[in-house]
């Protein structure tokens, strides 16, 4: 039988296929598809769909009573579905085809309550049906009734907040109608969010509409802590002046709820000393005031209490004594005794040469004076603040290196300066003992020893203030001496002793040196640095002008000297962290000599935006590093350090900066590569991150000697005061590897001293109070040290190695010391663990993880947080760092079951 021809359309046989084809076409008909879709619905959903369609139909009825009933029924259906929103609710899904119909009917309605009711329903339907960017949900909400906004559910409120932010932004950018109609809605949404544990969303909306003051009316005792935590955390990511406004609101909230220690932290973050004064006057509790003084002492800020703040003389003296940081030495030694590390250590104990294969042992004979100098620094760093060591303070018969005098003269010329000054570091913070032991060096005829003694006086007084003000009395007489090394010792000593004090009496003796044309460049350079330290973050115009004039007076050859870069650095320190306040000075710097101009620009920018996390400034500095220059420019190294100074503010920016620096290592010029290890050292200071440690270990074997030296010093910085065994092992192996290279070996020794600094009880990190605050004095000391490392050969490996003592500004005990109401040490159990970020989390989430329980005093590592493990006492400050006063809990009852 022959097959039917497929193309034969005229026969009856061809009719069947045609009939089949037509049936197939009809199967694609939309109505059929809809019927099939309806078949997939459950009986309950189908009934809901038909009910909603009936409501839509009756909502357009001419009878107002029928309209009202149908619209109210529709509203009830939507509300009951919206209250538990895991996906698009079924009523919204079923009403999607009728959205345009309802909109059309709304336009025809007269302005009645029914019209407002339909507007409310349309506002909710627009949540899923409104075209992108039309903001129809907001449009209909404004036209609807002002009923409870929360009755439609969280998702609706969240969507409405987003549309308000867009509408506000649009109206601000155009000559559009005023925004008054949005305010009532904003207040309703903020009130709803604050009552439902959504404080971050309330804050975000108020930031968008630029009126955070509304927040003060809506915070209560249950939510103010979470609100302020979000405000202070988000401030790190905001541009100026918004960051300051946000902190201002946080301060007001803390004061409103009498959370005074937190308010003081915010005031210090703002740099607002008027707020600090107000807190002392507002808070009448004597224990809280004492805690304020401990916090101010840790921050390193000078604040004079007068009769208007504390009328009673005895109370005022007691508080001033705490604020002058005179307790720190006693607390530090108490911690050392508790951990049993009082035994002095010699440099040999740190080097552990016996663990090497034998090559390292010969290192000391290569360059004896250089190795003795290294041993001096290692000895000073390791025994810092302990008051005893085996080289400088030990009596001659027990000392491994003879008496202090004999060790002093094992150093040559300028090496004696560092050796004499090392005694100041060993006796750091103990002013009375320190001055009595340094006194013997003032009677010698050797100018280098006198210079070291003067510097030692500055180091002893570093971060502490003595009621007799001995540093000024001792040092000022040596400023006019002929010998420049003696003058530098006195100038640097004043800078260290009065860092951050903004003392006019010190300014009056130092500014004339800057203006003196006969003074050598090194004296001028150190004077600029000391003035920058004393007036750090003050934006003092007189000092700025004096340094600018000194810069302009320098000759072309002088500006080519590495020490000339200290002048712009002193200028930059005046604006440390002050952001846009630097603009006028930055404009003046554009008139400087070509040799120093760009260098000055980079320093001013990086100092002014230090610790702000400003992404635009980081991009600008990266842009400077991307330029490939013909001749070796120095300013790019400063820009690399600037990236670290700006980005160190918060963890996210810090990680991004580390990745950017990796790229610079691969693609940057040699002068940029030399600065990258130093920038990494600043980003992870006293916080040995494994990835950074590995990068620096790799760079310590770099073909370029300067890169290798910078990497070695940075290994010391990231491990500073941690006793990190891995870094200590790396440095030991390096000392064996480079035993013939005296310069690199010197850097390895310095790094070894830093890692074991204070026998593991100290930190160099400028950050404290759970990384919320940074101390200007500490950061200034680190910045000076790192800038000197940019030209290691002429400064640290030359005759100015005593710039290493600028690190004394950043040295702080990394301890938690609890004291009772009479300020006597009190040992209590505390849990110490890794800090957990709880910003934006509702309820009472755990703030630490992986904790261990210890008795105070305890050591706190980078990223650690402590909390009391007993309810017997209540801490006066919520952040357990440094000195914390505990008061007895009146509601505590002993567990009698034991």
C-alpha positions in Angstrom: 0.0 0.0 0.0 1.4 3.3 -1.1 2.1 5.9 1.6 0.0 9.1 1.6 1.7 12.0 0.0 2.6 14.6 2.7 2.1 17.5 0.4 -1.2 16.4 -1.0 -3.7 18.9 0.5 -6.7 18.2 -1.8 -7.4 14.6 -0.8 -9.5 13.4 2.1 -6.5 11.6 3.5 -4.7 15.0 3.8 -7.7 16.4 5.8 -6.9 14.5 8.9 -3.5 16.0 9.4 -5.0 19.4 8.9 -7.6 18.8 11.5 -4.9 17.6 13.9 -2.8 20.7 13.2 -5.7 23.0 14.0 -6.3 21.3 17.3 -2.6 21.8 18.3 -2.9 25.5 17.6 -5.9 25.8 19.8 -4.1 24.1 22.7 -1.8 27.2 22.9 -4.7 29.5 23.4 -4.2 31.7 26.5 -7.6 30.8 27.9 -6.9 27.1 27.8 -3.5 27.8 29.4 -5.2 29.7 32.2 -7.7 26.9 32.7 -4.8 24.5 33.0 -3.1 26.8 35.5 -6.3 27.0 37.5 -6.4 23.2 37.5 -3.0 23.2 39.2 -4.3 25.2 42.1 -5.6 23.6 45.3 -9.2 24.0 46.1 -8.3 26.5 48.9 -6.2 28.7 46.5 -8.8 28.5 43.8 -11.5 29.7 46.2 -9.2 32.6 47.3 -8.6 33.5 43.6 -12.3 33.6 42.8 -13.1 35.5 46.0 -10.5 38.2 45.1 -11.8 38.5 41.6 -15.3 39.0 43.0 -14.0 41.7 45.4 -12.3 43.5 42.4 -15.6 43.3 40.4 -17.7 44.5 43.4 -15.1 47.2 44.2 -16.2 49.0 41.0 -19.9 48.7 41.9 -21.9 51.9 41.9 -23.3 51.2 45.4 -20.8 52.7 47.9 -21.9 50.1 50.5 -20.9 47.2 48.3 -17.7 49.0 47.3 -16.7 49.5 51.0 -17.5 45.9 51.9 -15.5 44.4 49.0 -12.5 46.7 49.6 -12.4 46.0 53.3 -12.6 42.3 52.6 -9.7 42.6 50.1 -7.7 44.5 52.7 -8.3 41.8 55.2 -7.2 39.1 52.8 -3.9 41.0 52.0 -3.1 41.8 55.6 -3.6 38.3 56.9 -1.3 37.0 54.1 1.3 39.8 54.5 1.8 39.1 58.2 3.9 36.0 57.5 5.9 36.8 54.5 8.3 34.1 53.3 7.5 34.4 49.5 5.1 36.6 47.4 1.8 36.2 49.2 -1.0 34.5 47.2 -3.4 37.5 47.3 -0.7 39.7 45.7 -0.1 37.0 43.1 -3.8 36.6 42.2 -4.4 40.3 42.1 -1.5 41.0 39.7 -3.7 40.8 36.5 -6.2 43.3 38.1 -3.6 45.9 39.2 -4.2 48.1 36.1 -8.0 47.7 36.5 -7.9 48.9 40.1 -5.6 51.8 39.2 -8.0 52.9 36.4 -10.9 52.7 38.8 -9.0 54.8 41.4 -8.5 57.6 38.9 -12.2 57.9 38.3 -13.2 57.9 42.0 -14.1 61.1 43.9 -12.0 62.0 46.9 -13.7 60.0 49.7 -12.7 57.5 52.4 -13.3 54.7 49.9 -10.8 56.3 47.5 -8.2 56.4 50.4 -9.0 52.7 51.2 -8.3 51.7 47.6 -5.1 53.8 47.7 -3.9 51.8 50.7 -4.6 48.5 48.8 -2.9 49.8 45.6 0.1 50.9 47.7 0.6 47.3 48.9 -0.1 45.8 45.5 2.6 48.1 44.0 5.1 46.3 46.3 5.3 43.6 43.6 3.6 45.1 40.6 4.9 48.7 40.3 7.3 49.3 37.3 11.0 49.9 38.3 11.6 53.5 39.5 8.0 54.6 39.5 7.7 54.6 43.3 3.9 53.9 43.0 3.9 52.3 46.5 4.9 55.7 48.0 2.5 57.6 45.6 -0.6 55.7 46.7 0.5 55.7 50.4 0.6 59.5 50.4 -2.9 59.5 48.8 -4.3 56.9 51.2 -5.5 56.9 54.8 -2.9 57.4 57.5 -3.6 54.1 59.2 -1.0 52.0 61.1 1.8 51.4 58.6 3.0 48.3 60.4 -0.3 46.4 59.8 0.9 45.7 56.3 4.0 43.9 57.5 7.8 44.4 57.5 8.4 43.9 53.9 6.0 46.7 52.9 7.6 49.1 55.4 11.1 48.3 54.2 10.1 48.8 50.5 8.4 52.1 51.4 11.5 53.3 53.2 13.6 52.6 50.1 11.1 54.6 47.9 11.1 57.5 50.3 15.0 57.6 50.1 14.8 57.7 46.3 12.0 60.3 46.2 13.9 62.5 48.7 17.1 62.3 46.7 15.2 63.2 43.5 13.5 66.2 45.1 16.7 67.5 46.5 18.5 67.3 43.2 15.7 69.1 41.3 13.6 72.1 41.9 10.8 69.8 43.0 8.1 70.3 45.6 9.2 70.5 49.3 9.6 67.2 51.2 7.2 68.1 54.1 4.6 65.5 52.9 7.3 62.7 53.4 8.1 63.6 57.1 5.0 62.1 58.8 5.7 58.9 56.9 9.4 58.9 57.8 8.5 59.3 61.5 6.0 56.4 61.3 8.5 54.1 59.7 11.2 55.0 62.1 8.9 54.4 65.1 7.9 51.0 63.6 11.5 49.9 63.0 12.6 51.0 66.5 9.9 49.0 68.1 10.7 45.9 66.0 14.5 45.5 66.6 15.3 47.0 63.2 17.3 49.9 64.4 19.8 49.8 61.5 17.0 50.3 59.0 15.6 53.2 61.0 19.1 54.8 61.1 19.7 54.2 57.3 16.4 55.9 56.4 17.2 58.9 58.6 20.6 59.2 57.0 19.0 59.2 53.6 16.6 62.0 54.5 19.4 63.8 56.4 17.6 64.2 59.8 19.2 61.9 62.4 18.0 64.1 65.2 14.6 62.4 64.9 16.3 59.3 66.4 16.6 60.9 69.9 12.8 60.8 70.3 12.5 57.1 69.4 15.4 55.5 71.3 14.6 53.8 74.6 16.4 51.8 77.3 15.9 48.6 75.3 17.3 49.7 72.0 19.7 52.6 72.6 22.8 50.3 72.8 22.2 48.6 69.5 21.3 51.9 67.9 24.5 53.6 69.0 26.6 50.5 68.1 25.3 50.7 64.6 25.9 54.5 64.4 29.5 54.3 65.7 30.2 51.4 63.3 28.7 53.0 60.3 30.6 56.3 60.9 33.8 54.6 59.7 32.2 54.2 56.2 30.8 57.7 55.9 32.5 60.7 54.3 33.1 63.9 56.2 31.1 65.7 57.6 28.5 62.9 57.8 30.8 60.8 60.0 31.0 63.5 62.6 27.2 64.1 62.5 26.5 60.5 63.1 29.0 60.3 66.1 27.4 63.5 67.4 24.0 61.8 67.6 25.5 58.7 69.2 27.1 61.0 71.9 23.7 62.7 72.6 22.0 59.3 72.9 24.6 57.9 75.3 24.4 61.1 77.5 20.6 60.9 77.5 20.8 57.3 78.9 23.7 58.2 81.3 26.1 55.8 79.5 28.9 58.2 80.3 32.0 56.0 79.6 30.7 55.3 76.1 29.9 58.9 75.6 33.5 59.8 76.5 34.8 57.4 73.8 32.6 59.1 71.2 33.8 62.5 72.4 37.4 61.5 72.0 36.7 60.0 68.6 35.2 63.4 67.6 38.2 65.1 69.2 35.8 67.4 71.0 37.3 68.5 74.4 34.2 70.6 75.2 32.2 67.4 75.3 34.8 65.9 77.6 34.4 68.9 79.9 30.6 68.6 79.8 30.8 64.9 80.8 32.9 65.7 83.8 30.4 68.3 84.9 27.3 66.2 84.1 28.5 63.0 85.7 28.6 63.3 89.5 29.6 59.7 90.3 33.2 59.7 91.6 34.0 56.2 90.4 32.9 57.1 86.8 35.0 60.2 86.9 38.0 58.1 87.9 37.3 55.8 85.0 37.2 58.8 82.7 40.7 59.7 83.9 42.0 56.2 83.1 40.5 56.4 79.6 42.0 59.8 78.9 45.4 58.6 80.2 45.3 55.6 77.8 44.3 57.8 74.9 47.2 60.1 75.6 45.2 63.3 75.6 46.2 66.2 77.9 43.2 67.6 79.8 43.5 70.0 82.7 40.8 69.8 85.4 40.0 73.2 86.9 37.7 74.5 89.7 34.8 74.9 87.3 34.8 71.2 86.6 35.9 69.7 90.0 35.5 72.3 92.8 37.1 70.2 95.6 40.9 70.5 95.5 41.7 67.0 96.9 39.3 65.3 94.5 40.8 67.3 91.6 44.4 66.3 92.6 43.4 62.6 92.9 41.8 62.7 89.4 44.7 64.6 87.9 47.1 62.1 89.3 45.3 59.2 87.4 45.0 61.3 84.2 48.7 62.0 84.2 49.2 58.2 83.8 51.4 57.8 86.8 49.7 54.5 87.6 50.8 52.8 84.5 54.3 51.8 85.7 52.9 50.2 88.9 50.2 48.3 87.0 52.6 47.1 84.3 55.1 45.8 86.9 52.2 44.2 88.8 51.2 42.4 85.6 54.9 41.3 85.1 55.1 39.9 88.6 51.8 38.0 88.2 53.0 36.4 84.9 56.5 35.9 86.4 58.6 37.7 83.8 60.5 40.1 86.1 63.8 38.4 85.5 65.9 40.7 83.2 66.8 39.3 79.8 70.0 39.9 77.9 70.3 40.2 74.1 71.8 36.7 74.0 68.6 35.3 75.5 66.7 36.8 72.6 69.1 35.9 69.8 69.3 32.2 70.9 72.4 31.7 68.8 72.9 28.2 70.2 69.9 27.0 68.2 71.7 27.9 64.9 74.1 25.7 62.9 77.1 27.8 64.0 77.2 30.4 61.2 75.3 33.0 63.2 77.7 32.8 66.1 80.3 34.6 64.1 78.0 37.5 63.3 79.2 39.5 66.3 82.7 39.8 65.1 81.9 41.2 61.7 81.1 44.7 62.8 81.6 44.8 66.6 80.4 48.4 67.1 77.3 47.9 64.9 76.4 44.7 66.8 76.9 46.3 70.2 74.6 49.1 69.0 72.0 46.5 68.0 72.4 44.8 71.4 71.7 48.1 73.0 68.4 48.5 71.2 67.4 44.9 71.8 68.2 45.3 75.5 66.1 48.5 75.6 63.1 47.1 73.8 63.0 43.8 75.7 63.4 45.2 79.2 61.3 48.4 78.4 59.6 49.7 81.6 61.0 46.9 83.8 63.5 49.1 85.6 66.3 46.5 85.5 68.4 44.8 82.8 71.8 43.1 82.4 73.7 45.8 80.5 72.8 49.3 81.7 71.4 49.0 85.3 73.2 45.9 86.6 76.1 46.3 89.1 79.5 45.5 87.6 80.1 42.2 89.3 76.8 40.5 88.2 76.6 42.0 84.8 77.4 40.0 81.7 78.8 43.1 80.1 80.4 44.9 83.1 78.9 48.0 84.6 76.6 50.4 82.8 79.5 52.7 82.2 81.6 50.0 80.6 78.8 48.9 78.3 78.2 52.5 77.4 81.8 52.8 76.1 81.6 49.6 74.1 79.6 51.9 71.7 81.4 54.4 69.4 80.5 58.1 69.2 76.8 58.5 68.2 76.3 54.9 69.4 76.8 56.2 73.0 73.8 58.5 72.5 71.5 55.5 71.9 73.2 53.5 74.7 72.6 56.3 77.3 69.1 56.8 76.0 68.3 53.1 76.4 68.4 53.6 80.1 65.4 55.9 79.7 63.5 53.2 77.9 64.4 50.6 80.6 63.0 53.0 83.3 60.1 54.2 81.1 57.1 55.7 83.0 59.0 55.6 86.3 60.1 59.3 86.3 61.7 59.5 89.8 63.9 56.4 89.4 64.7 57.2 85.8 65.9 60.8 86.4 68.1 59.7 89.4 69.8 57.0 87.3 70.3 59.3 84.2 71.7 62.0 86.4 75.2 60.6 86.4 75.6 61.0 82.6 75.1 64.8 82.8 78.5 65.1 84.5 80.5 63.7 81.7 82.4 65.7 79.1 81.3 63.5 76.2 78.6 65.3 74.2 77.2 62.1 72.7 76.6 60.7 76.2 74.9 63.9 77.3 72.7 63.9 74.2 71.7 60.3 75.1 70.9 61.3 78.7 68.8 64.2 77.4 66.9 61.9 75.1 66.5 59.4 78.0 64.8 62.1 80.1 62.3 62.5 77.3 61.7 58.7 77.0 61.2 58.3 80.8 58.6 61.1 80.7 56.9 59.7 77.6 53.1 59.3 77.9 53.3 60.3 81.6 53.2 63.7 83.3 55.0 64.6 86.5 53.7 67.3 88.8 57.2 68.8 89.0 57.5 69.0 85.2 61.2 67.9 85.3 61.7 67.4 81.5 61.3 71.1 80.8 63.6 72.1 83.6 66.4 69.7 82.6 66.3 69.9 78.8 65.7 73.6 78.0 69.3 74.6 79.1 70.8 72.4 76.4 68.9 73.9 73.5 71.5 76.6 72.9 74.6 74.5 73.1 77.1 74.6 70.2 77.2 70.8 69.7 74.3 69.8 67.4 74.1 66.2 68.8 73.4 67.7 72.3 70.8 70.0 70.9 69.1 67.2 69.0 69.0 65.1 72.2 67.3 67.9 74.0 64.9 68.7 71.2 63.9 65.1 70.7 63.6 64.7 74.4 61.1 67.6 74.6 59.1 66.1 71.7 58.8 62.8 73.4 58.1 64.2 76.9 55.4 66.7 75.8 53.8 64.8 72.9 50.2 65.8 72.5 50.4 68.4 75.3 50.2 71.5 73.1 52.4 73.2 75.7 53.0 76.9 74.9 56.1 77.0 77.1 57.8 74.3 75.0 56.6 76.1 71.8 58.3 79.3 72.9 61.7 77.7 73.2 61.5 75.5 70.0 60.0 77.9 67.4 63.0 80.3 67.6 65.3 77.4 66.5 63.3 76.9 63.3 63.7 80.6 62.5 67.4 80.6 63.2 69.2 80.5 59.8 72.5 79.4 61.4 71.1 76.2 62.8 72.3 73.1 60.9 69.6 71.1 58.9 69.5 68.1 61.3 68.7 70.4 64.2 65.9 72.2 62.2 64.5 68.8 61.1 64.2 67.4 64.6 62.8 70.6 65.8 60.0 70.4 63.2 59.3 66.8 64.2 59.2 67.7 67.9 56.8 70.6 67.3 54.7 68.3 65.2 54.5 65.8 68.1 53.8 68.3 70.8 51.0 69.9 68.7 49.8 66.7 67.0 46.3 67.0 65.6 46.0 70.6 66.8 45.9 72.3 63.3 48.0 75.1 65.0 48.6 77.8 62.4 51.5 79.5 64.1 53.5 76.2 64.1 52.5 75.4 60.6 53.7 78.9 59.4 57.0 78.5 61.2 57.7 75.1 59.6 56.6 76.4 56.1 59.0 79.4 56.5 61.8 77.0 57.6 61.2 74.9 54.5 61.2 77.9 52.1 64.6 79.0 53.6 66.3 75.8 52.8 68.7 75.7 49.9 68.4 73.3 46.9 71.1 71.0 48.2 69.6 70.9 51.7 66.2 69.9 50.3 67.9 66.9 48.6 69.0 65.6 52.0 66.9 62.8 53.5 66.5 64.8 56.8 64.8 67.6 54.9 61.7 65.3 54.6 61.3 65.6 58.4 60.0 69.2 57.9 56.9 68.3 55.8 56.4 65.3 58.2 56.3 67.7 61.2 53.8 69.8 59.3 51.7 66.8 58.5 51.5 65.7 62.1 49.8 69.0 63.0 46.8 67.8 60.9 46.9 64.1 61.9 43.4 62.7 61.3 41.9 66.2 60.8 40.7 65.6 57.2 39.7 68.8 55.4 41.3 71.1 57.9 44.6 70.6 55.9 43.3 72.3 52.7 44.8 75.8 53.3 48.3 74.4 54.2 48.1 72.0 51.2 47.5 75.0 48.9 50.6 76.7 50.3 52.7 73.6 49.8 52.1 73.9 46.1 54.5 76.9 46.1 57.4 74.9 47.5 60.5 73.9 45.6 60.0 71.1 43.0 62.3 68.8 45.0 60.0 68.7 48.1 56.6 69.8 46.8 55.1 66.4 45.8 56.6 64.8 48.8 54.9 67.4 51.0 51.6 66.9 49.2 51.6 63.2 49.9 52.5 63.6 53.6 49.9 66.2 54.2 47.2 64.1 52.5 48.1 60.9 54.2 48.4 62.4 57.7 45.2 64.4 57.4 43.2 61.4 56.4 44.9 58.9 58.7 42.6 56.4 60.4 39.5 57.7 58.4 39.3 54.8 55.9 38.5 57.4 53.2 38.3 55.3 50.0 38.7 58.2 47.6 41.9 59.2 49.2 43.2 55.6 49.0 42.4 55.6 45.3 44.2 58.9 44.9 47.3 57.6 46.6 47.2 54.4 44.5 46.9 56.6 41.4 50.2 58.3 42.5 51.9 54.9 42.8 50.7 53.8 39.3 52.9 56.4 37.6 56.2 55.1 36.2 58.8 57.8 36.7 62.1 58.1 35.0 64.2 59.2 38.0 63.9 57.7 41.5 61.2 59.9 43.1 60.9 59.8 46.9 57.2 60.9 47.1 55.8 57.5 45.9 57.2 55.7 49.0 55.3 58.3 51.1 52.1 57.6 49.1 52.4 53.8 49.8 52.7 54.5 53.5 49.8 56.9 53.1 47.6 54.0 51.8 48.2 52.1 55.0 47.7 55.2 57.2 44.3 55.9 55.7 43.1 52.3 55.3 44.0 51.0 58.8 40.7 52.4 60.2 38.5 49.3 59.8 39.0 45.6 59.0 37.4 45.6 55.5 39.5 48.5 54.2 42.6 47.0 55.8 42.1 43.7 54.0 41.6 45.5 50.7 44.7 47.6 51.2 46.8 44.4 51.8 45.6 43.1 48.5 46.3 46.4 46.7 49.8 46.4 48.2 50.4 42.9 46.7 49.7 44.4 43.3 52.1 47.2 43.9 54.8 44.7 44.8 54.3 43.0 41.4 54.0 46.1 39.2 55.5 49.0 41.1 58.9 50.6 40.6 61.8 49.8 43.0 61.1 52.9 45.3 57.5 51.7 45.7 58.5 48.1 46.5 60.8 49.4 49.2 57.8 51.1 51.0 55.3 48.2 50.6 56.8 46.1 53.5 56.6 49.1 55.8 53.0 49.7 54.8 52.1 46.1 55.6 53.9 46.5 58.9 51.7 49.5 59.8 48.5 47.7 58.7 49.1 44.7 60.9 51.1 46.3 63.7 51.4 44.0 66.8 48.9 41.7 64.9 50.9 38.9 63.2 48.5 37.8 60.4 49.8 34.7 58.7 49.4 35.9 55.1 51.3 39.1 55.8 53.9 37.2 57.7 54.5 35.0 54.7 54.7 37.9 52.3 57.3 39.7 54.5 59.3 36.5 55.0 59.5 36.2 51.2 60.5 39.8 50.8 63.2 39.4 53.4 65.2 37.5 50.9 64.6 40.0 48.1 67.5 40.9 45.7 67.1 44.6 46.6 68.8 45.1 50.0 66.5 48.0 50.9 63.4 45.9 50.3 64.9 43.1 52.4 65.7 45.4 55.3 62.3 47.0 55.2 60.7 43.5 55.3 62.8 42.5 58.2 61.9 45.6 60.2 58.2 45.0 59.4 58.4 41.4 60.6 59.4 43.0 63.9 56.5 45.5 63.7 53.8 42.9 63.0 55.1 40.7 65.8 55.9 43.6 68.2 55.3 42.6 71.8 53.7 39.2 70.9 56.7 36.8 71.4 55.4 35.2 68.2 57.3 31.9 67.9 57.0 31.7 64.1 58.4 35.2 63.5 61.1 34.6 66.2 62.2 31.4 64.3 62.2 33.3 60.9 64.4 36.0 62.3 66.8 33.5 63.9 67.2 31.8 60.6 67.7 35.1 58.9 70.4 36.1 61.3 72.3 32.9 60.3 71.6 33.6 56.6 72.8 37.2 56.5 75.6 37.0 59.1 78.1 38.6 56.6 75.8 41.5 55.8 76.2 43.9 58.8 73.4 46.2 57.8 70.8 43.5 57.3 72.0 41.7 60.4 71.5 45.0 62.4 67.8 45.1 61.1 67.3 41.5 62.1 68.5 42.2 65.6 66.2 45.3 65.9 63.3 43.1 64.7 64.1 40.4 67.2 64.1 43.1 70.0 60.7 44.4 68.7 59.1 40.9 68.7 60.1 40.3 72.3 59.3 43.9 73.3 58.5 44.2 77.0 58.9 40.4 77.2 55.6 40.1 75.4 53.6 42.5 77.6 53.6 45.6 75.3 51.9 46.5 72.1 52.7 49.1 69.4 49.1 49.3 68.1 47.7 52.9 68.2 44.2 51.4 68.5 42.4 50.8 71.7 38.9 50.5 73.1 38.0 47.6 70.9 39.6 49.3 67.9 37.2 52.3 68.2 39.8 54.9 69.1 43.4 55.5 68.0 45.9 57.5 70.0 47.3 60.4 68.0 50.6 60.3 70.0 51.1 56.6 69.2 50.3 56.9 65.6 52.6 59.9 65.3 55.5 57.9 66.7 54.9 55.1 64.3 54.5 57.4 61.3 57.8 59.1 62.1 59.6 55.8 62.5 58.2 54.4 59.2 59.2 57.5 57.3 62.7 57.2 58.6 62.8 53.6 57.4 62.1 54.9 53.8 65.8 55.9 53.7 67.3 53.4 56.1 70.9 53.7 54.9 71.3 57.4 55.7 69.2 57.6 58.8 68.8 54.4 60.9 72.0 52.8 59.5 73.7 56.2 59.7 74.2 58.3 62.8 70.5 59.0 63.5 69.6 55.5 64.7 68.1 57.0 67.9 65.0 57.8 65.9 64.0 54.2 66.8 63.1 55.6 70.2 60.1 57.4 68.7 58.5 54.0 69.0 58.3 54.7 72.8 55.3 56.9 72.0 53.3 53.9 70.8 54.4 51.4 73.5 51.5 50.5 75.8 50.9 47.6 78.1 48.3 45.2 76.5 46.7 44.4 79.8 43.4 44.3 81.6 44.0 45.4 85.2 40.9 45.4 87.5 40.9 47.7 90.6 38.4 48.1 93.4 36.7 51.3 94.5 39.8 52.4 96.4 42.0 51.8 93.3 43.7 48.8 94.8 44.3 45.8 92.5 41.5 43.3 92.6 41.8 39.8 91.1 38.5 38.6 89.5 37.7 35.9 86.9 37.3 37.1 83.3 36.6 35.4 80.0 39.0 36.3 77.3 38.2 35.3 73.7 38.1 36.4 70.1 35.8 39.5 69.6 32.6 38.9 67.6 31.0 41.6 65.5 27.4 41.9 66.8 26.4 45.1 64.9 22.8 45.0 63.7 22.0 41.7 65.5 18.9 41.7 67.7 18.6 40.4 71.2 21.8 39.7 73.3 24.2 37.8 71.0 27.5 36.6 72.5 30.3 39.2 72.0 33.2 36.7 72.3 33.9 33.2 71.0 36.5 30.6 71.9 37.1 32.1 75.3 39.2 31.0 78.2 38.7 32.0 81.8 41.6 33.7 83.6 42.0 35.8 86.8 43.1 39.4 86.3 45.5 40.9 85.5 45.4 39.4 82.0 47.1 40.0 78.7 44.9 40.9 75.7 46.1 40.1 72.2 45.0 41.8 69.0 41.3 41.1 68.3 40.7 39.9 71.9 37.8 41.0 74.1 37.2 40.4 77.8 34.1 40.1 79.9 33.6 39.5 83.6 33.0 35.9 84.5 31.4 36.9 87.9 28.2 38.8 88.8 29.7 39.9 92.1 31.2 43.1 90.6 30.0 45.5 88.0 32.6 47.2 85.7 32.3 51.0 85.6 33.3 50.9 81.9 31.7 48.4 79.5 34.9 48.0 77.5 37.4 45.9 79.6 40.8 47.2 78.6 43.6 48.8 80.6 42.6 49.9 84.1 39.0 49.1 84.9 37.3 50.0 88.2 34.9 47.4 89.6 32.1 48.2 92.0 30.2 45.7 94.1 26.9 44.5 92.7 24.3 45.2 95.4 22.0 42.5 94.0 24.6 39.8 94.2 23.9 36.8 96.5 26.4 34.1 97.3 25.5 30.7 96.1 24.9 28.9 99.4 24.7 25.5 97.9 28.5 25.4 97.9 
